[in-house]
Amino acid sequence: MNDSRPIRIVLIDDHTLFRSGIKALLARQSGFEVVGEASDGLSGIKTIRQTEPDIVLLDLDMPVMNGRETLAQILSVRPQQCVVMLTVSEDGEDLLECMRLGAHGFLLKNINADFLTESIRNAAEGNNVFSPEMMANMVQSLIRPAKPAEDQRLEELTSRELEVLGYLAAGHSNKIIARSLDLAESTVKVYVQNILRKLELTSRVQAAVYAVQHKVPVPAPPKAE
């Protein structure tokens, strides 16, 4: 993100009062700008095309087009769009499906204001964001046998690529990975591209889910600046 301008946000939620509350909250904080809003998925996709935001906050249960369908449509139009689900659903399967589709995060609507704003900033930096209580639900949903073909693909990764994959599983951005491994960000980007190609995946979020499924070791916390 460019620190000289605010993080531009689109809200997609069928509850007018909720959207108003989020807008009022973000208006009281520096570094955020709500550039559009919509009450359903179809209108939301149109708004995103018009505004090209940095972050989309998307509800899961909506009329006309539900959150999963909307997410898939958004990413078909703008594959690099950062979308964070903001919902009441505590279902681990909902979380897992959204992450497989390419969401960058899954936040519950009962989070406090500070956690929401910090999560938006983290998502804008390329990190995955979750409500703390959803992590256990996600892990439980991921506990299932791995397919042999998937294990074979994992074996194609080099030791360095496995290390980078572990950082992806922890939700770290290329910048943090580069600092932790004493590499250039451009080198990390190449490693990530190689990982996605070898695992036949399309996004770093899918790679993170894959890493958790296959118990790829997660590294120690990154070096402090």
C-alpha positions in Angstrom: 0.0 0.0 0.0 1.0 3.6 -0.7 1.1 5.3 2.8 0.4 8.7 1.3 -3.2 7.9 0.6 -6.0 6.3 2.6 -7.1 2.6 2.2 -10.1 2.7 -0.1 -12.9 0.5 1.0 -16.2 -0.8 -0.5 -18.9 -2.2 1.9 -21.3 -4.9 0.6 -23.9 -5.8 3.2 -27.7 -5.9 3.0 -28.1 -4.2 6.4 -28.2 -0.5 6.0 -27.6 0.3 9.7 -24.6 -2.0 9.8 -23.1 -0.3 6.7 -23.8 3.1 8.3 -22.1 2.0 11.5 -18.9 0.8 9.7 -18.8 4.0 7.7 -19.1 6.1 10.9 -16.4 4.1 12.6 -13.9 4.4 9.7 -14.7 8.1 9.3 -13.4 8.6 12.9 -10.1 6.9 12.0 -7.3 8.3 9.8 -6.2 6.4 6.8 -9.5 5.0 5.6 -12.0 6.1 2.9 -15.3 4.3 2.1 -15.6 4.9 -1.6 -18.7 2.8 -2.2 -21.3 0.5 -0.7 -24.0 -1.9 -1.9 -26.8 -3.9 -0.4 -26.4 -7.0 -2.6 -23.8 -8.8 -4.6 -24.8 -7.7 -8.1 -24.8 -4.0 -7.1 -21.6 -4.6 -5.2 -19.7 -6.0 -8.2 -20.8 -2.9 -10.2 -19.6 -0.6 -7.5 -16.2 -2.4 -7.4 -15.8 -2.0 -11.1 -16.5 1.7 -10.8 -14.4 2.5 -7.8 -11.5 -0.1 -7.9 -11.1 -0.2 -4.1 -8.1 -1.6 -2.1 -10.4 -3.6 0.2 -13.9 -5.1 -0.1 -15.7 -5.9 3.2 -18.3 -8.5 2.1 -21.2 -10.1 4.0 -21.8 -13.8 3.6 -25.7 -14.0 3.8 -27.3 -11.6 1.3 -30.3 -11.5 -1.1 -29.9 -11.7 -4.9 -26.4 -13.3 -4.7 -24.9 -14.7 -1.5 -21.4 -13.9 -0.3 -19.7 -16.9 -1.7 -21.1 -16.3 -5.2 -20.3 -12.6 -5.0 -16.7 -13.4 -3.9 -16.3 -15.7 -6.9 -17.7 -13.1 -9.3 -15.5 -10.3 -7.8 -12.3 -12.3 -8.2 -13.3 -13.3 -11.8 -13.5 -9.6 -12.6 -10.6 -8.5 -10.5 -8.4 -11.5 -9.6 -6.1 -9.4 -7.3 -8.9 -7.8 -5.4 -8.5 -8.0 -1.6 -11.8 -9.2 -0.2 -12.4 -9.7 3.6 -15.6 -11.5 4.7 -17.3 -9.6 7.5 -20.1 -11.9 8.8 -22.0 -13.4 11.7 -21.3 -17.0 10.5 -19.0 -19.0 12.8 -19.1 -22.0 10.6 -15.6 -23.4 9.8 -16.8 -24.8 6.5 -18.0 -21.3 5.5 -14.6 -19.9 6.4 -12.7 -22.6 4.5 -14.9 -22.3 1.4 -14.3 -18.5 1.3 -10.6 -18.9 1.7 -10.5 -21.6 -1.1 -12.3 -19.1 -3.3 -9.7 -16.5 -2.6 -10.8 -14.3 0.3 -8.1 -12.6 2.3 -9.8 -12.9 5.6 -12.9 -13.9 7.6 -14.0 -11.6 10.4 -17.0 -11.9 12.7 -19.2 -8.8 13.1 -18.8 -8.9 16.9 -15.1 -7.9 16.8 -14.2 -4.6 18.4 -13.4 -1.4 16.4 -9.6 -1.6 17.0 -9.4 -5.2 15.8 -11.4 -4.3 12.6 -9.2 -1.3 11.7 -6.0 -3.2 12.4 -7.3 -6.2 10.3 -8.1 -3.9 7.4 -4.6 -2.4 7.5 -3.1 -5.9 7.7 -5.2 -7.1 4.8 -4.1 -4.1 2.7 -0.5 -5.1 3.4 -1.2 -8.6 1.9 -1.7 -10.5 5.1 -4.6 -12.9 5.8 -6.8 -11.8 8.7 -9.2 -13.9 10.9 -11.2 -13.4 14.1 -9.3 -15.3 16.8 -12.2 -17.7 17.6 -12.4 -18.7 13.9 -8.9 -20.2 13.8 -9.9 -23.3 15.8 -13.0 -23.8 13.6 -10.8 -23.5 10.5 -8.4 -26.1 11.8 -11.2 -28.6 12.6 -12.6 -28.1 9.1 -9.2 -28.8 7.6 -8.6 -32.1 9.4 -9.2 -34.7 6.7 -6.9 -37.1 4.8 -4.8 -35.6 2.1 -5.0 -37.1 -1.4 -1.8 -39.0 -2.7 -1.6 -36.8 -5.8 -1.5 -33.7 -3.5 1.4 -35.2 -1.5 3.3 -35.8 -4.6 3.0 -32.2 -5.7 4.2 -31.1 -2.3 7.3 -33.2 -2.7 8.2 -31.2 -5.9 8.9 -28.1 -3.7 12.5 -27.2 -2.8 13.5 -26.8 0.8 13.4 -23.0 0.4 10.0 -23.1 -1.3 8.7 -25.2 1.6 10.0 -22.6 4.0 8.3 -19.8 2.1 5.1 -21.9 2.0 5.2 -22.1 5.8 5.3 -18.3 6.0 2.3 -18.1 3.7 0.5 -20.5 6.0 1.1 -18.0 8.8 -0.4 -15.2 6.7 2.7 -13.2 6.2 3.3 -10.7 3.3 6.2 -10.9 0.8 7.8 -8.0 2.6 7.8 -9.8 6.0 9.0 -13.1 4.4 11.8 -11.3 2.6 13.0 -9.6 5.8 12.8 -12.8 7.8 14.8 -14.9 5.2 17.2 -12.0 4.2 15.9 -12.1 0.7 14.8 -9.5 -1.8 11.0 -9.1 -2.2 11.4 -9.8 -5.9 13.0 -13.2 -5.0 10.2 -14.0 -2.6 7.7 -13.2 -5.3 9.4 -15.7 -7.6 9.3 -18.4 -4.9 5.6 -17.8 -4.4 4.9 -18.0 -8.1 6.9 -21.3 -8.3 4.9 -22.7 -5.3 1.6 -21.8 -6.9 2.6 -23.4 -10.2 3.9 -26.6 -8.7 0.9 -27.0 -6.4 -1.5 -26.1 -9.2 -3.1 -23.3 -7.1 -4.1 -19.8 -8.1 -3.6 -17.6 -5.0 -1.4 -17.3 -1.9 -4.5 -17.8 0.2 -5.1 -21.2 -1.4 -1.5 -22.0 -0.8 -1.9 -21.1 2.9 -4.9 -23.4 3.2 -3.0 -26.2 1.4 0.0 -25.7 3.8 -2.3 -26.1 6.9 -3.9 -29.2 5.4 -0.6 -30.8 4.8 1.0 -29.7 8.1 3.8 -27.7 6.5 5.9 -26.3 9.4 5.1 -22.7 10.3 8.2 -20.7 11.1 9.0 -18.7 14.2 7.7 -15.2 14.4 9.4 -12.9 11.9 12.3 -10.6 12.8 11.4 -7.3 14.4 12.3 -4.2 12.4 
